Amino acid sequence: MRSAALCWCGLALVRLGFPEKAQSQTQAGTGFGDRVRYWRVREDTAIPASLMRAAKDTFTFRLTSGAVIQVPRARITRLEVSAGRYRAALPGALAGLGGGILVGAIGGALYGHRGGTCQCVDTRTNMGVGAAFGGIVGLLGGATIGAPREDWRNVSLVSNAPLIVAAGEPRLRVSFVAAAESTTIGYLHSADSASVTLRSAATGDFTTLPRRSIRFTEVSAGTERHKLSGFVTGLFGGALLAGGIAGLSQRHSVGEDDLRGLAVVGAGAAGAVVGSVVGAVVGSHVSSESWKKFIVPPRVTADP
């Protein structure tokens, strides 16, 4: 019974480290000048480019070579827009583990050698201890630092779904009062002294809100990933969970042979290592959109 309760407490701790995704995740739209990549008919290789113009039937791209080309929409099978770069914990952890084992094994083989002979236990044991220590350090360090990755998101190619928005239009979250209090999200299209007009990234439709009905306005500061909070939560949650389970499962004994405390410490250390890596991996895949308070200017002119 106590073990089950402790497990639920550990799961609750892990849950605290990974906030729910915000309901208003960045839509898979793109803007002029954004970094994109596209695939053409009968080609398997992605072509990186910047979006220059979007017409009903044609996209204009600037390639990495600087050349500007026009591609018919019908010739594009897939279009993705970059949502920014981030550091993935799992590839970093694997790279750190491999590098740590290699460096630790080499260090262990060289440790304690004087005059060409090993002064410690033996070379094989030293290499094993060094590899284990280096692997743990590399695993934790790699999971914390992560490997650089780019987050690509699909853009709809349906011609009647105008997901292309003008560059420079800030993404806003507006709380307003109509029949009841509501919240809407969109790109700032225009504004005057009486109203604010937002453009939906999902449909391209416009929503005009009277300024007097707006309670507050926030601007998107981009998405953030929760790798660090996942790492910290997994570190402590894993240590508490594993140490607690080990403590409850050990039989109490009295005397010099009581190894209960040592078992709890060992299990807690192992749980901290595993929990921190798992927490960092999960946290690097959990993102939410952050918002900052924003005051809409008295006048914003719509792009032609």
ABEGO torsion letter per residue (X at the ends): XAAAAAAAAAAAAAAAABBBBBABBBBBBBBBGBBBBBBBBGBABBBBBBBABBBAABBBBBBAAGBBBBBBAAABABBBBBAEBBBBAAAAAAAAAAAAAAAAAAAAAABGBBGGBBABBBAAAAAAAAAAAAAAAAAAAAAAAEBBBBBBBBBBABAABBABBBBGBBBBBBBBBBABBBBBBBBBABBBAABBBBBBAAAGBBBBBBAAABABBBBBAEBBBAAAAAAAAAAAAAAAAAAAAAAAABBBBBEAABAAAAAAAAAAAAAAAAAAAAAAAAAAABBBBBBBBBBBBABBBBBX
